[in-house]
């Protein structure tokens, strides 16, 4: 009995990544990341002087925005029609790897600079890096045809989204503390 390899390949692809089953997830997470990107951008614009003067704030802002944009980009790419698990996995791998490099580089530079210490510790570096590592691992598994990779990468992406929200909060708190100590910001509790 001859096996039609093209048909078999489509069956395997559909079993690994079926956009119809994941559409709402990518729309929700991507939309949330886009909205958060806008909110963080506005908050940064209102506090631009404080952010640009402190390396910790500057690198945290860059890392937070890069994380939100990466999540949006991954979701947008996954929603493009006609793609199989390999294309989605490769795209996810590339975007997550770039965002991870931006995050780790920025965090290390912030630690070296001696700027604000608001939320600047090894545990945040390890947690953020672990989320990216899980996304990258999941993307590799997805590319290799393992459906579990999609779940691993997706869970890590959602975890990193929450982690980035806490990073944005630390940025705002750090800027507020700097402004309050300089007497340029409101100190209302």
ABEGO torsion letter per residue (X at the ends): XBBBAAAAAAAAAAAABBAAAAAAAAAAAAAAAAAAAAAAAAAAAAAAAAAAABAAAAAAAAAAAAAAAAAAAAAAAAABBGBBAAAAAAAAAAAAAAAAAAAAAAAAAAAAAGBBABGBBAAAAAAAAAAAAAAAAAAAAAAAGBAAAAAAAAAAAAAAAAAAAAAAAAAAAAAAAAAAAAGABBABX
